[in-house]
Amino acid sequence: MSEAHTKPPPCHTEHVVGGTTVVELHGEIDLLTASALSARLDPLTAGPCPDLVLDLRPVSFIDCSGLALLCRTRNRVLARYGRLRLVAEGPHFRRILRCTGLAGVFETYPCLPEALRHIPDGTSVPAMVAV
């Protein structure tokens, strides 16, 4: 009758489009899955000038540890003069970012093609986010 209380790590797929690594995440990003995801994202953000897109559209749930992971990933990318974009459609994820004070912190796009073709204006580099 004992039920396992562990979840498998988040399912993800990766591919490279024109030099940009696209990671599509699936399922839940929470306290139980964030460390496994971090173990995968750390190598992707370890080199110089990482260019990373995280596709969050298939994510069904994200908690504060998942948001902390996104902030950590962003900070690692910026520290190496790279770029991180998030893809999230619909108002739900934007509302989470707004409620947590992170609305202006991430480059967020509603679809993958838009995230891949958007070129930043390069006028300033956003500040790091403390987590």
C-alpha positions in Angstrom: 0.0 0.0 0.0 3.0 2.3 0.2 3.0 4.8 -2.6 6.2 6.2 -4.1 6.5 9.9 -3.4 9.1 10.6 -6.0 8.6 11.9 -9.5 10.8 11.2 -12.4 12.9 14.0 -13.6 11.2 16.4 -16.0 11.1 15.1 -19.5 12.8 17.3 -22.0 14.0 17.3 -25.6 16.9 19.3 -27.0 17.9 20.4 -30.4 20.0 23.2 -32.0 18.6 25.7 -34.4 21.1 28.0 -36.0 23.5 28.0 -33.0 20.7 28.3 -30.4 20.1 25.4 -28.1 16.3 24.8 -27.7 15.2 22.8 -24.6 11.6 21.9 -24.6 10.5 21.0 -21.0 7.5 18.8 -20.2 5.5 18.2 -17.0 6.2 19.8 -13.7 9.1 21.9 -12.6 9.0 21.8 -8.8 11.1 20.9 -5.8 11.3 17.3 -6.8 12.4 17.9 -10.4 14.4 21.1 -10.3 17.7 19.5 -9.3 17.6 17.0 -12.2 16.8 19.8 -14.6 19.6 22.0 -13.1 22.0 19.1 -13.7 21.1 19.3 -17.4 21.0 23.1 -17.8 24.3 23.7 -16.0 26.4 22.2 -18.8 24.4 24.1 -21.4 25.2 27.4 -19.6 28.8 26.6 -18.7 30.6 27.8 -21.9 31.1 31.3 -23.2 28.2 33.1 -24.8 25.5 30.5 -24.3 22.4 31.0 -26.5 19.5 29.1 -24.9 15.7 29.0 -25.5 13.6 27.2 -22.9 10.3 26.2 -24.3 7.9 26.1 -21.3 4.7 25.6 -23.3 4.3 21.9 -22.3 5.0 22.6 -18.6 1.9 21.9 -16.6 3.1 23.4 -13.2 6.0 25.5 -11.9 6.6 26.3 -8.3 9.1 28.7 -6.6 12.0 26.2 -6.9 11.3 26.1 -10.6 11.3 29.9 -10.8 14.5 29.9 -8.8 16.0 27.5 -11.4 15.0 29.8 -14.2 16.6 32.8 -12.4 19.8 30.8 -11.8 19.9 29.7 -15.4 19.4 33.3 -16.5 22.2 34.6 -14.2 24.6 31.9 -15.5 23.8 32.9 -19.1 24.3 36.6 -18.4 27.5 36.1 -16.5 28.9 34.4 -19.6 27.5 37.2 -21.9 24.9 34.9 -23.4 21.2 35.0 -24.0 18.2 33.2 -22.5 14.7 33.3 -23.9 11.6 31.7 -22.6 8.7 30.5 -24.7 5.4 30.5 -22.9 2.0 30.9 -24.5 -1.1 32.2 -22.8 -1.4 34.6 -19.8 -0.8 32.0 -17.1 3.0 32.1 -17.0 3.1 35.8 -17.6 0.8 36.2 -14.6 3.2 34.1 -12.4 6.1 36.3 -13.5 4.1 39.5 -12.8 3.0 38.3 -9.3 6.6 37.3 -8.3 8.1 40.5 -9.6 9.9 38.8 -12.4 7.8 40.2 -15.3 10.6 42.3 -16.8 13.4 40.0 -16.0 13.1 37.4 -18.8 12.8 37.7 -22.5 9.5 35.9 -23.0 7.9 35.0 -26.3 4.5 33.3 -27.2 6.0 30.9 -29.8 9.3 29.3 -30.7 9.7 30.9 -34.1 9.4 34.4 -32.6 11.9 33.6 -29.9 14.4 32.3 -32.5 14.1 35.2 -34.9 14.0 38.1 -32.4 17.2 40.1 -32.3 17.7 42.2 -29.2 18.4 45.9 -29.6 21.7 45.5 -27.5 21.2 48.8 -25.7 21.7 47.3 -22.3 22.4 44.1 -20.4 19.8 43.3 -17.7 21.0 43.1 -14.1 21.4 39.7 -12.4 18.5 38.4 -10.3 19.2 37.4 -6.7 17.6 34.1 -5.7 
